[in-house]
Amino acid sequence: MNYLSHVLSNGLRIVHLPVESPVSYCGLAINAGTRDESADEFGMAHFVEHMLFKGTLKRKSWHILNRMENVGGELNAYTTKEETFVYSVFMEEHYGRAFELITDLIQHSQFPKQEIEKEVDVILDEINSYKDNPSELIFDEFENLLFENHALGHNILGDEASLTRFTSETGRSFVERFYTADSMVFFSMGRTKFSRIVKMAEEELGKLTHLSSEKKRIAPQSYLPVSRQIHKDTYQAHVLMGGRSYSMYDDRRTILFLLNNLLGGPGMNSRLNVVLREKHGLVYNVESNVTTYTDTGLYNIYFGTDPKNMEKSIRLVNQEIQRLRNNKLTTSQLASAKKQLVGQLGVSSDNKEGTFLGLGKSFLHYNRYDTLPEVFQRIDKITAEQMLAVANEVFDPAQSFSLIYAPKS
């Protein structure tokens, strides 16, 4: 699939992936997230994302909610540590409607005072739902442990103390500072003509401020690995192990993705699933993940188990890690690992919304979109020696963290 791109005079980038489908997608990817908040703005990026839907100069929240829903479309948004996405999915005939709504939300949201208190309560309920789910909460607390005293460690939702300080003015100030032309990508997928998209963008998004204000992302400093155990009202012991890894601009990240997939990816034949679940029956779910940021990254391994099996499970996980660090993959093992990852990527590409969001994120950070054949070529070039080197560097026990939620006795 070949994409089309254009840059407006104010620096805003446009990318469109032509797809013959009656369903279209469009949205804005903004290079602003939790790590861009100042000390007194904890949770602001996510709060702003919520408040975008609560009223503009010409629309109240009810009109925003119904604008796409009334024609069978969807309007969505989400916030990460480094990005905010606002996008819509709809029948192609409603492209203009979706485009106009999204640009209205980004440029003219008013953060109505009467809506703020209600939305703060909604977010506090969202926070409480995480607290009720230790298998999700542990990931946030682990990143705070891994990036202690750094903005990447902050959870995305914020807390009650910070949320209750937010006002219409602080919300609009955040948007003015970060929702600028050079920090955005308008991304689109469907059969709408690119010339029409560019024309609409020039008319509406060409008005955006050109340059970002002083946004300085400071990379996390050196660290000392930590192991921490917290007692909670749970039946299972929840265990998260891992450490820091490569940024999204480090070429070794592809090697790590392949290693991660082999170790604890979604396949039932991942090494951790085979040894912990299939062979020993110790866990229902075990997984490993890799996350990349613009200047750092992390990997983690998660499982939940009966407290009496926790130590054995940890020991077996460490044994599998050591296997990857000590034993170079054979030619057949490497070929099999590559074939599995290539197949998974191919299958996931059939998810059009996932492809669309990947287009926006890729163009936001790399100013390009890699086709599947290009990704496959990178995977094919990986050697067993590279796999061994990355495993020894990233999975170094001396650099690993662990966080355990243990049931109260």
VOPAGU-2260 file (C-alpha; in pm, 1 decimal, decimal comma):
REM VOPAGU-2260
SITE   aa  ch    i         X         Y         Z
SITE  MET   A    0       0,0       0,0       0,0
SITE  ASN   A    1     143,2     334,1    -106,8
SITE  TYR   A    2      58,3     637,4     103,7
SITE  LEU   A    3      31,9    1001,7      -5,4
SITE  SER   A    4     167,5    1290,8     200,6
SITE  HIS   A    5     177,6    1669,0     199,4
SITE  VAL   A    6     309,2    1941,1     432,4
SITE  LEU   A    7     111,1    2262,3     484,0
SITE  SER   A    8     291,5    2596,8     489,2
SITE  ASN   A    9     257,4    2606,0     869,9
SITE  GLY   A   10     437,1    2271,3     904,7
SITE  LEU   A   11     138,1    2045,7     968,2
SITE  ARG   A   12     181,1    1709,7     797,1
SITE  ILE   A   13     -90,8    1520,4     611,2
SITE  VAL   A   14     -74,5    1151,0     524,7
SITE  HIS   A   15    -338,4     943,8     347,7
SITE  LEU   A   16    -349,7     571,9     277,3
SITE  PRO   A   17    -577,0     501,0     -23,3
SITE  VAL   A   18    -795,6     195,4      42,9
SITE  GLU   A   19   -1092,2      82,4    -163,9
SITE  SER   A   20   -1351,8      52,7     108,9
SITE  PRO   A   21   -1689,7     210,7     188,2
SITE  VAL   A   22   -1552,7     283,4     538,1
SITE  SER   A   23   -1311,3     572,5     593,1
SITE  TYR   A   24   -1096,4     695,8     880,9
SITE  CYS   A   25    -944,3    1030,2     965,7
SITE  GLY   A   26    -790,2    1191,3    1271,1
SITE  LEU   A   27    -520,2    1401,9    1426,8
SITE  ALA   A   28    -214,1    1264,8    1602,6
SITE  ILE   A   29     -60,1    1517,1    1842,6
SITE  ASN   A   30     292,6    1488,2    1976,3
SITE  ALA   A   31     188,9    1566,8    2333,9
SITE  GLY   A   32     125,1    1333,5    2623,4
SITE  THR   A   33     171,6    1272,9    2992,5
SITE  ARG   A   34     547,1    1334,4    2991,1
SITE  ASP   A   35     493,2    1688,7    2861,1
SITE  GLU   A   36     297,8    1798,4    3167,4
SITE  SER   A   37     455,5    2038,8    3411,7
SITE  ALA   A   38     480,6    1954,5    3781,5
SITE  ASP   A   39     137,0    2102,0    3858,7
SITE  GLU   A   40     -33,9    1945,6    3553,5
SITE  PHE   A   41     -29,4    1577,2    3652,9
SITE  GLY   A   42    -301,3    1412,2    3436,5
SITE  MET   A   43    -358,0    1721,6    3221,0
SITE  ALA   A   44    -297,0    1557,9    2879,5
SITE  HIS   A   45    -563,0    1292,9    2948,5
SITE  PHE   A   46    -797,4    1550,6    3103,5
SITE  VAL   A   47    -769,9    1766,6    2791,2
SITE  GLU   A   48    -848,7    1466,3    2570,6
SITE  HIS   A   49   -1171,3    1412,3    2767,4
SITE  MET   A   50   -1265,8    1779,7    2767,1
SITE  LEU   A   51   -1227,6    1816,0    2389,8
SITE  PHE   A   52   -1567,8    1645,5    2366,2
SITE  LYS   A   53   -1740,4    1881,4    2610,1
SITE  GLY   A   54   -1803,3    2188,6    2397,1
SITE  THR   A   55   -1660,9    2417,2    2129,4
SITE  LEU   A   56   -1749,4    2768,9    2020,7
SITE  LYS   A   57   -2039,7    2635,3    1814,8
SITE  ARG   A   58   -2121,3    2295,6    1971,2
SITE  LYS   A   59   -2229,8    2168,7    2309,0
SITE  SER   A   60   -2127,7    1823,1    2427,3
SITE  TRP   A   61   -2458,3    1668,5    2317,3
SITE  HIS   A   62   -2407,7    1788,5    1959,5
SITE  ILE   A   63   -2049,0    1656,5    1957,9
SITE  LEU   A   64   -2157,3    1312,7    2078,9
SITE  ASN   A   65   -2430,8    1289,0    1815,8
SITE  ARG   A   66   -2249,2    1435,4    1517,8
SITE  MET   A   67   -2093,2    1104,7    1403,0
SITE  GLU   A   68   -2315,2     864,7    1596,2
SITE  ASN   A   69   -2623,0     987,2    1408,4
SITE  VAL   A   70   -2475,1     862,3    1081,0
SITE  GLY   A   71   -2347,2     534,5    1227,1
SITE  GLY   A   72   -1989,7     654,6    1273,9
SITE  GLU   A   73   -1767,6     660,9    1580,2
SITE  LEU   A   74   -1563,4     936,1    1744,3
SITE  ASN   A   75   -1271,1     824,9    1960,1
SITE  ALA   A   76    -963,3     954,6    2139,7
SITE  TYR   A   77    -687,6     826,6    2363,2
SITE  THR   A   78    -377,1     953,1    2540,3
SITE  THR   A   79     -36,2     791,8    2590,0
SITE  LYS   A   80     282,8     901,8    2764,1
SITE  GLU   A   81     388,1    1087,4    2446,2
SITE  GLU   A   82      84,7    1125,7    2217,1
SITE  THR   A   83    -281,1    1219,8    2194,8
SITE  PHE   A   84    -503,3    1078,4    1918,9
SITE  VAL   A   85    -845,7    1208,4    1814,3
SITE  TYR   A   86   -1008,7    1023,0    1527,4
SITE  SER   A   87   -1328,3     902,9    1366,0
SITE  VAL   A   88   -1449,9     596,3    1171,9
SITE  PHE   A   89   -1743,0     645,5     931,8
SITE  MET   A   90   -1894,0     570,6     594,4
SITE  GLU   A   91   -1693,0     745,5     321,5
SITE  GLU   A   92   -1981,9     975,4     223,9
SITE  HIS   A   93   -1946,9    1146,4     565,2
SITE  TYR   A   94   -1578,3    1234,0     529,7
SITE  GLY   A   95   -1645,1    1609,1     530,8
SITE  ARG   A   96   -1858,8    1581,2     842,5
SITE  ALA   A   97   -1587,3    1392,9    1031,9
SITE  PHE   A   98   -1311,0    1625,3     917,1
SITE  GLU   A   99   -1501,3    1937,5    1020,0
SITE  LEU   A  100   -1586,9    1793,8    1362,3
SITE  ILE   A  101   -1232,1    1687,6    1446,2
SITE  THR   A  102   -1080,7    2019,2    1339,7
SITE  ASP   A  103   -1347,6    2201,5    1542,6
SITE  LEU   A  104   -1260,3    2000,8    1855,1
SITE  ILE   A  105    -887,5    2065,2    1821,2
SITE  GLN   A  106    -910,2    2435,1    1743,3
SITE  HIS   A  107   -1218,1    2562,1    1926,0
SITE  SER   A  108   -1274,2    2354,7    2242,0
SITE  GLN   A  109   -1374,6    2581,9    2529,2
SITE  PHE   A  110   -1343,8    2357,1    2835,5
SITE  PRO   A  111   -1678,6    2472,7    2981,4
SITE  LYS   A  112   -1659,0    2526,2    3353,9
SITE  GLN   A  113   -1989,0    2346,4    3417,2
SITE  GLU   A  114   -1854,1    2034,1    3245,4
SITE  ILE   A  115   -1521,0    2015,9    3426,9
SITE  GLU   A  116   -1649,7    1895,3    3763,0
SITE  LYS   A  117   -1854,4    1619,5    3597,6
SITE  GLU   A  118   -1561,8    1502,5    3387,0
SITE  VAL   A  119   -1323,6    1504,1    3682,9
SITE  ASP   A  120   -1566,0    1266,1    3856,5
SITE  VAL   A  121   -1566,2    1044,6    3545,7
SITE  ILE   A  122   -1184,6    1030,2    3544,4
SITE  LEU   A  123   -1174,6     959,4    3918,6
SITE  ASP   A  124   -1406,5     663,3    3854,5
SITE  GLU   A  125   -1167,8     554,4    3579,4
SITE  ILE   A  126    -879,1     573,0    3828,6
SITE  ASN   A  127   -1075,0     368,7    4082,0
SITE  SER   A  128   -1151,1     103,5    3820,8
SITE  TYR   A  129    -775,9      61,2    3771,4
SITE  LYS   A  130    -724,6      32,1    4145,6
SITE  ASP   A  131    -981,1    -248,0    4147,8
SITE  ASN   A  132    -786,1    -433,8    3879,9
SITE  PRO   A  133    -437,6    -526,4    4004,7
SITE  SER   A  134    -340,4    -691,2    3675,2
SITE  GLU   A  135    -367,9    -346,8    3510,0
SITE  LEU   A  136    -261,3    -123,3    3797,7
SITE  ILE   A  137      69,2    -307,1    3835,9
SITE  PHE   A  138     184,0    -189,8    3490,7
SITE  ASP   A  139     142,3     177,3    3587,6
SITE  GLU   A  140     320,3     128,8    3919,2
SITE  PHE   A  141     599,8     -62,9    3748,1
SITE  GLU   A  142     670,4     227,1    3509,2
SITE  ASN   A  143     674,8     464,1    3804,9
SITE  LEU   A  144     933,3     235,2    3964,6
SITE  LEU   A  145    1133,4     210,2    3642,6
SITE  PHE   A  146    1126,7     586,6    3574,2
SITE  GLU   A  147    1109,6     714,5    3929,7
SITE  ASN   A  148    1115,5    1095,1    3960,9
SITE  HIS   A  149    1072,4    1130,1    3584,4
SITE  ALA   A  150     765,9    1232,9    3381,6
SITE  LEU   A  151     755,4     893,4    3205,9
SITE  GLY   A  152     681,1     735,3    3542,0
SITE  HIS   A  153     360,6     931,5    3593,8
SITE  ASN   A  154      43,0     739,3    3525,4
SITE  ILE   A  155    -166,8     886,7    3246,9
SITE  LEU   A  156    -483,9     947,3    3450,3
SITE  GLY   A  157    -336,5    1174,2    3718,8
SITE  ASP   A  158    -475,9    1182,1    4073,0
SITE  GLU   A  159    -753,5    1352,6    4267,1
SITE  ALA   A  160    -531,4    1632,9    4400,3
SITE  SER   A  161    -417,4    1742,7    4055,7
SITE  LEU   A  162    -747,9    1688,6    3874,8
SITE  THR   A  163    -944,3    1908,9    4113,1
SITE  ARG   A  164    -707,8    2198,4    4038,8
SITE  PHE   A  165    -777,8    2204,2    3664,8
SITE  THR   A  166    -978,3    2491,5    3518,8
SITE  SER   A  167   -1098,7    2608,8    3178,6
SITE  GLU   A  168    -794,7    2834,2    3157,9
SITE  THR   A  169    -538,6    2563,4    3240,1
SITE  GLY   A  170    -696,6    2330,7    2984,4
SITE  ARG   A  171    -689,4    2589,7    2707,5
SITE  SER   A  172    -333,0    2683,1    2801,7
SITE  PHE   A  173    -218,5    2323,1    2755,1
SITE  VAL   A  174    -380,5    2309,6    2410,6
SITE  GLU   A  175    -224,2    2640,6    2304,7
SITE  ARG   A  176     121,5    2520,5    2408,6
SITE  PHE   A  177     116,2    2175,1    2252,3
SITE  TYR   A  178    -155,9    2147,7    1988,0
SITE  THR   A  179      46,6    2335,5    1728,8
SITE  ALA   A  180      93,4    2270,7    1357,2
SITE  ASP   A  181     444,6    2130,5    1372,2
SITE  SER   A  182     339,5    1889,3    1650,0
SITE  MET   A  183      51,4    1737,1    1455,1
SITE  VAL   A  184     -20,5    1491,4    1179,1
SITE  PHE   A  185    -356,7    1468,4    1006,0
SITE  PHE   A  186    -387,2    1104,7     901,0
SITE  SER   A  187    -648,9     943,7     686,0
SITE  MET   A  188    -741,5     613,5     522,8
SITE  GLY   A  189   -1007,2     533,4     264,2
SITE  ARG   A  190   -1105,8     614,7     -91,3
SITE  THR   A  191   -1152,1     990,9     -56,6
SITE  LYS   A  192    -942,4    1178,3    -311,9
SITE  PHE   A  193    -619,3    1311,9    -162,9
SITE  SER   A  194    -658,5    1644,7    -343,6
SITE  ARG   A  195    -985,6    1700,8    -157,8
SITE  ILE   A  196    -824,3    1616,6     176,8
SITE  VAL   A  197    -536,9    1859,2     116,5
SITE  LYS   A  198    -777,7    2136,1      15,8
SITE  MET   A  199    -987,3    2092,1     330,6
SITE  ALA   A  200    -674,3    2081,2     546,1
SITE  GLU   A  201    -537,2    2399,9     393,3
SITE  GLU   A  202    -865,3    2578,7     461,5
SITE  GLU   A  203    -911,2    2461,6     820,4
SITE  LEU   A  204    -579,9    2342,7     962,3
SITE  GLY   A  205    -369,9    2600,5     781,6
SITE  LYS   A  206    -484,6    2847,9    1045,6
SITE  LEU   A  207    -306,9    2667,1    1328,7
SITE  THR   A  208     -10,7    2824,8    1503,5
SITE  HIS   A  209     312,4    2719,3    1335,6
SITE  LEU   A  210     568,8    2650,0    1607,7
SITE  SER   A  211     550,8    2472,7    1938,2
SITE  SER   A  212     634,7    2657,9    2254,8
SITE  GLU   A  213     935,0    2544,9    2455,0
SITE  LYS   A  214     879,0    2171,5    2478,8
SITE  LYS   A  215    1184,1    1999,4    2618,9
SITE  ARG   A  216    1177,9    1627,8    2678,4
SITE  ILE   A  217    1456,2    1520,1    2910,4
SITE  ALA   A  218    1569,3    1160,2    2880,5
SITE  PRO   A  219    1562,5     949,3    3199,6
SITE  GLN   A  220    1890,1     941,7    3387,5
SITE  SER   A  221    2086,8     640,9    3509,2
SITE  TYR   A  222    1916,4     422,2    3765,4
SITE  LEU   A  223    1959,1     155,8    4029,9
SITE  PRO   A  224    1742,4    -156,0    3983,1
SITE  VAL   A  225    1475,6    -205,4    4248,7
SITE  SER   A  226    1266,7    -500,3    4365,8
SITE  ARG   A  227     950,6    -418,4    4556,7
SITE  GLN   A  228     671,7    -624,9    4709,3
SITE  ILE   A  229     337,5    -470,6    4804,8
SITE  HIS   A  230      65,8    -652,7    4999,3
SITE  LYS   A  231    -284,9    -610,2    4860,0
SITE  ASP   A  232    -630,8    -763,9    4898,6
SITE  THR   A  233    -592,0   -1009,8    4612,2
SITE  TYR   A  234    -622,7   -1385,6    4571,1
SITE  GLN   A  235    -332,3   -1416,0    4328,2
SITE  ALA   A  236      23,4   -1296,4    4342,1
SITE  HIS   A  237      78,1   -1056,9    4051,4
SITE  VAL   A  238     436,9   -1037,2    3930,5
SITE  LEU   A  239     593,7    -789,4    3687,6
SITE  MET   A  240     960,7    -817,2    3596,0
SITE  GLY   A  241    1162,2    -615,6    3343,7
SITE  GLY   A  242    1383,0    -318,5    3278,8
SITE  ARG   A  243    1474,1     -39,6    3042,7
SITE  SER   A  244    1543,3    -104,4    2677,0
SITE  TYR   A  245    1569,3      71,4    2339,5
SITE  SER   A  246    1402,7     385,2    2208,4
SITE  MET   A  247    1182,8     392,1    1899,2
SITE  TYR   A  248    1477,4     530,6    1700,7
SITE  ASP   A  249    1718,6     250,2    1790,3
SITE  ASP   A  250    1754,3      -4,6    1509,3
SITE  ARG   A  251    1795,0    -280,9    1767,4
SITE  ARG   A  252    1430,1    -244,5    1863,9
SITE  THR   A  253    1326,0    -479,7    1581,3
SITE  ILE   A  254    1560,2    -746,2    1716,8
SITE  LEU   A  255    1409,4    -698,3    2062,2
SITE  PHE   A  256    1056,0    -727,1    1921,9
SITE  LEU   A  257    1152,4   -1062,0    1769,1
SITE  LEU   A  258    1308,5   -1177,9    2096,6
SITE  ASN   A  259    1004,3   -1066,9    2292,3
SITE  ASN   A  260     769,9   -1250,3    2059,1
SITE  LEU   A  261     971,3   -1568,5    2104,1
SITE  LEU   A  262     986,0   -1530,3    2481,4
SITE  GLY   A  263     633,6   -1425,5    2576,2
SITE  GLY   A  264     443,9   -1298,6    2274,0
SITE  PRO   A  265      77,4   -1370,5    2198,9
SITE  GLY   A  266     143,5   -1715,1    2050,3
SITE  MET   A  267      47,5   -2011,3    2266,9
SITE  ASN   A  268     385,6   -2159,7    2178,2
SITE  SER   A  269     583,0   -1875,2    2337,7
SITE  ARG   A  270     854,7   -2011,4    2563,7
SITE  LEU   A  271     705,5   -1866,0    2880,5
SITE  ASN   A  272     355,8   -1993,1    2805,3
SITE  VAL   A  273     486,3   -2341,2    2729,6
SITE  VAL   A  274     693,5   -2372,2    3046,0
SITE  LEU   A  275     468,3   -2194,3    3299,0
SITE  ARG   A  276     123,4   -2294,1    3174,4
SITE  GLU   A  277     146,6   -2595,1    2947,7
SITE  LYS   A  278     427,9   -2783,1    3121,6
SITE  HIS   A  279     382,0   -2689,1    3488,5
SITE  GLY   A  280      24,8   -2554,4    3508,6
SITE  LEU   A  281     130,8   -2260,1    3726,5
SITE  VAL   A  282     -42,7   -1969,0    3552,1
SITE  TYR   A  283    -346,3   -1886,5    3341,6
SITE  ASN   A  284    -176,5   -1597,3    3166,2
SITE  VAL   A  285     186,1   -1500,1    3114,4
SITE  GLU   A  286     304,4   -1235,8    2869,8
SITE  SER   A  287     601,3   -1020,5    2782,6
SITE  ASN   A  288     586,3    -677,1    2623,4
SITE  VAL   A  289     813,7    -414,1    2471,8
SITE  THR   A  290     731,8     -40,8    2477,5
SITE  THR   A  291     936,7     221,1    2296,8
SITE  TYR   A  292     948,0     593,9    2367,8
SITE  THR   A  293    1131,2     868,6    2182,3
SITE  ASP   A  294    1441,3     849,2    2402,0
SITE  THR   A  295    1413,3     522,9    2597,2
SITE  GLY   A  296    1205,4     209,7    2624,9
SITE  LEU   A  297    1116,4     -82,1    2846,3
SITE  TYR   A  298    1037,1    -450,5    2844,5
SITE  ASN   A  299     836,0    -640,8    3101,6
SITE  ILE   A  300     714,6    -991,0    3183,3
SITE  TYR   A  301     385,4   -1032,7    3367,2
SITE  PHE   A  302     206,6   -1329,1    3522,4
SITE  GLY   A  303     -43,7   -1397,7    3797,3
SITE  THR   A  304     -25,9   -1715,0    4002,8
SITE  ASP   A  305    -120,6   -1878,8    4330,2
SITE  PRO   A  306     108,5   -1735,3    4601,1
SITE  LYS   A  307     250,0   -2079,9    4677,0
SITE  ASN   A  308     370,9   -2106,2    4314,9
SITE  MET   A  309     519,7   -1758,0    4290,8
SITE  GLU   A  310     882,6   -1838,6    4366,7
SITE  LYS   A  311     883,7   -2138,5    4134,6
SITE  SER   A  312     729,4   -1931,5    3856,1
SITE  ILE   A  313     988,5   -1656,5    3898,1
SITE  ARG   A  314    1265,0   -1915,6    3889,0
SITE  LEU   A  315    1130,0   -2066,8    3565,9
SITE  VAL   A  316    1099,8   -1722,1    3403,1
SITE  ASN   A  317    1461,6   -1647,4    3490,1
SITE  GLN   A  318    1567,4   -1981,3    3346,9
SITE  GLU   A  319    1402,1   -1898,3    3013,2
SITE  ILE   A  320    1571,7   -1558,5    3010,1
SITE  GLN   A  321    1907,2   -1721,9    3072,1
SITE  ARG   A  322    1844,7   -1965,3    2787,1
SITE  LEU   A  323    1811,9   -1669,8    2550,8
SITE  ARG   A  324    2125,5   -1508,2    2695,3
SITE  ASN   A  325    2341,3   -1821,3    2690,4
SITE  ASN   A  326    2228,6   -2014,7    2383,8
SITE  LYS   A  327    2243,1   -1880,2    2031,4
SITE  LEU   A  328    1935,8   -1971,6    1830,0
SITE  THR   A  329    1985,4   -2245,5    1577,4
SITE  THR   A  330    1917,4   -2175,1    1211,7
SITE  SER   A  331    1581,0   -2352,7    1228,6
SITE  GLN   A  332    1481,0   -2178,7    1556,2
SITE  LEU   A  333    1558,4   -1836,1    1410,8
SITE  ALA   A  334    1374,5   -1912,4    1086,2
SITE  SER   A  335    1070,7   -2033,6    1281,5
SITE  ALA   A  336    1069,3   -1724,1    1506,3
SITE  LYS   A  337    1086,6   -1494,4    1202,9
SITE  LYS   A  338     810,0   -1680,6    1020,1
SITE  GLN   A  339     580,8   -1656,3    1321,8
SITE  LEU   A  340     632,5   -1281,5    1369,9
SITE  VAL   A  341     588,2   -1210,7     997,9
SITE  GLY   A  342     265,1   -1410,3    1000,6
SITE  GLN   A  343     132,5   -1229,2    1307,1
SITE  LEU   A  344     205,7    -890,4    1151,0
SITE  GLY   A  345      35,9    -997,3     831,0
SITE  VAL   A  346    -276,3   -1111,5    1014,6
SITE  SER   A  347    -286,7    -794,9    1231,4
SITE  SER   A  348    -269,5    -580,0     916,6
SITE  ASP   A  349    -617,4    -707,7     832,8
SITE  ASN   A  350    -741,0    -495,3    1125,8
SITE  LYS   A  351    -805,9    -171,7     940,0
SITE  GLU   A  352    -838,1      48,6    1247,5
SITE  GLY   A  353    -505,3     -83,6    1377,4
SITE  THR   A  354    -344,2     -11,0    1040,4
SITE  PHE   A  355    -492,0     340,1    1041,3
SITE  LEU   A  356    -364,3     420,3    1391,8
SITE  GLY   A  357     -24,5     274,6    1304,7
SITE  LEU   A  358     -12,4     507,7    1004,9
SITE  GLY   A  359     -68,8     810,9    1227,2
SITE  LYS   A  360     182,6     711,0    1492,2
SITE  SER   A  361     448,9     616,0    1239,6
SITE  PHE   A  362     420,6     943,0    1050,4
SITE  LEU   A  363     412,8    1143,5    1373,3
SITE  HIS   A  364     747,4    1003,3    1489,8
SITE  TYR   A  365     927,9     889,0    1174,6
SITE  ASN   A  366     773,4    1108,1     906,4
SITE  ARG   A  367     718,6     792,1     701,5
SITE  TYR   A  368     508,3     478,9     697,6
SITE  ASP   A  369     679,0     144,2     646,4
SITE  THR   A  370     492,8    -105,5     432,9
SITE  LEU   A  371     470,6    -467,3     545,3
SITE  PRO   A  372     732,4    -583,1     287,8
SITE  GLU   A  373     976,1    -325,3     430,0
SITE  VAL   A  374     913,6    -449,6     784,3
SITE  PHE   A  375     952,8    -808,9     669,6
SITE  GLN   A  376    1288,4    -724,6     510,8
SITE  ARG   A  377    1415,7    -582,9     841,1
SITE  ILE   A  378    1307,0    -896,4    1023,0
SITE  ASP   A  379    1464,7   -1121,5     759,4
SITE  LYS   A  380    1805,8    -953,7     806,1
SITE  ILE   A  381    1823,2   -1032,2    1178,4
SITE  THR   A  382    2095,6   -1280,8    1269,8
SITE  ALA   A  383    2130,0   -1524,4    1557,1
SITE  GLU   A  384    2438,5   -1331,7    1673,3
SITE  GLN   A  385    2234,9   -1010,2    1694,0
SITE  MET   A  386    1962,5   -1187,6    1890,5
SITE  LEU   A  387    2217,4   -1315,9    2140,5
SITE  ALA   A  388    2381,1    -973,9    2180,5
SITE  VAL   A  389    2048,8    -797,3    2242,6
SITE  ALA   A  390    1933,3   -1067,7    2484,8
SITE  ASN   A  391    2252,0   -1026,8    2688,7
SITE  GLU   A  392    2224,7    -649,0    2696,8
SITE  VAL   A  393    1853,2    -603,0    2763,8
SITE  PHE   A  394    1785,5    -909,8    2979,8
SITE  ASP   A  395    2079,3    -847,8    3211,8
SITE  PRO   A  396    1967,3    -962,2    3561,5
SITE  ALA   A  397    2186,0    -695,5    3720,6
SITE  GLN   A  398    1974,0    -428,2    3549,0
SITE  SER   A  399    1628,5    -575,4    3609,0
SITE  PHE   A  400    1339,0    -448,7    3820,7
SITE  SER   A  401    1056,7    -642,5    3979,2
SITE  LEU   A  402     723,3    -547,2    4133,2
SITE  ILE   A  403     503,4    -798,8    4316,3
SITE  TYR   A  404     150,4    -762,8    4445,4
SITE  ALA   A  405     127,9   -1029,6    4715,4
SITE  PRO   A  406    -196,8   -1119,2    4893,7
SITE  LYS   A  407    -227,1   -1002,0    5250,9
SITE  SER   A  408    -177,1   -1293,1    5486,6
